[in-house]
Amino acid sequence: MRVEGLIDTARSVEFAINESVHPLVRKQVFRSLNRTQLSLDKLGSSLSAKYQKAYKTILQEGYSRSEIKSIIEGDTVRGETAVPYVVMGGFESMNSFRNRVRTLSDTLGLGLSRLEHINSNLEVGINRFEYSGNPNPERDFCVEHFGRVYTIDEISRLDNGQGLDVLTYCGGYNCRHIWIGV
């Protein structure tokens, strides 16, 4: 995870253990942190298995250590990119791995910022929220809910189809929409 992601995570834990935080928001913060940790663990295990399989395949073809390093980094080797190894060995480049970690980190940061905003609204008695942000949403979920107003209970029953909590993550990974108190 990038340094910014670690800072966001530490700030979020500090936020969540603050006694003034609404219990629903506190629960969602810890749920989000746990989900992200599980996703990172799963990603690490998957990547390790893929590298072991790809490494064996590449060694059998007689590639040198420097060529293997170039393949891992997604560079061109012997006139080819690492693409054949993606298909053949279930291999991902480090760039792909970094992108997946960045997505998890960015999504967590956005989600936790949303929860802080929701908490500040709940503290002053606002409990209805409008799905807002980009006026030209791309995801079906975001198109369907954009501009609509929901209570916290109604939001908790929504499903974005990505297995992520809608209150925290809106439309899912990398979604830029927000809940605005009304």
C-alpha positions, 0 to 999 in steps of 0.5 A: 500500500502506498504511504498515503494509503497507510496514513489514511488507514491510521487516520481512519482507525483513530477516527473510528475509536473516537467515542463521538463517532456514530456507532453505525459509522464506527462499525462500517470503518472497521468492516472496511478496514477488515475487508481491505486487509482480507483483499490484500491477503488474498491478492498476496496469496494469489500473486505468490502462487502465480509467480511460482507457476510462472517462474517454473515455466520461464525457467524451463524455457531457459530464460536468464535471471535478468530476463525473468526480472524484465518479464516480471516488470512487464518489459519486452524480452526476446522481442515479446512482451510478458503477455504470453506468460500471462496466458500460459502461466497465470502470470501478472506483471508487477505493474498489474499488482501495483495497480490492484493495490492502488485500487484497494488503497484508493477505494478504502481512502474514498470510503473512509472519507465518505464515512467521516462525512456521513458521521458529521451529518448524523451528529447534527441530526441529518439522516437522509442522503442524496447520491451525488457527484459525477452527473454522468455516471457510467455504472448501472448502479450509479445511473439508477441511484444518482440524485435520489435520496435515501435514509441510512436504513435504505442505503444499507439494503442497496447492492452495488453488485461488487460485494462492497458496502454501498454506504461506504463505497457507493458504486464500488471500486474507485467510485467517485460518488458521495452521499450528501446530507439533505 
